[in-house]
Amino acid sequence: MGASSYTFACATPAETMEDWLSGIARALTFYGGVPQLIVPDFVPGNKIRLLCPLALCGGKRGVPVLRRRGANI
């Protein structure tokens, strides 16, 4: 999918989790597949808390923990 040279764009009224998930679902439908891993390209600092709940952040809210690919969360 990364080398498909297709472009998908999606405008949303806000930057909520619902908007983000809806955009991802629409993109995956557009590309006709699901990658093994989805990595956001750019996440502003104020969005880290939204995308990184406390349970996934190593005990500190807003502090992401890099995990080895394929590690169970």
N, C-alpha and C positions, 0 to 999 in steps of 0.2 A: 504494500500500500504506500509506503514512503517513497518509492521510486515510480509510482504510477503516472506522475506528472499531471494528475487531476487536481483541481483546486475546489475546495468547499469553503463557502463563507456563510455565516449565519449571524444576523443582527438580533439582539434581544433588548427589551426595554430596560433591563437592569443587569446587575452582575450577581444574581442570587445563585444558590446551589441548584435550585429548580431550573433556572435558565442554563446553567452549565451542563447539567445532566441531560436536559432536553437537546441542547446543541450537540453533545457527544452522540446521543441516540440518533439524531438526524444525520450526522456525519457518517456514522457506521452504516446506516441504511444506504446513504448515497454511495459509499465505497463498496458496499456489498460484502463486507467481511468484518471480522473482529480481530484485532491484533492480539498478540500474547500479552502485551504490556502497553498501557497508555501513560505517557509522561507529559504533563503540561509543560509547554515551552517557556512560559513566563508567568509567574505568579507574584503579583505585587504583595508587599509585606502585610498589608491589611487583609489579604485574602487567605493567608496561611492558616489563621484560626478556623476559617470556614472549611478549608480543604483538609485540615489536619486535626481531627478531633483528639481530645486528650488521650484516649486509649491508644492511638497510633503514634503519639509524639514523645514516647519515652518518659511520661510523667510530667512534662512541662508543657502547658498549653502554648501553642504558637511556635514551638521549637521542633521542627521536623527532624526525624531520625532517618538517616539513609540506611536502608536495609539491603542485604545481599539479594540479588535477583533470584526469585523463586522461593525466598524465605517465607515461611508461614507467618501470618500476622495475627 
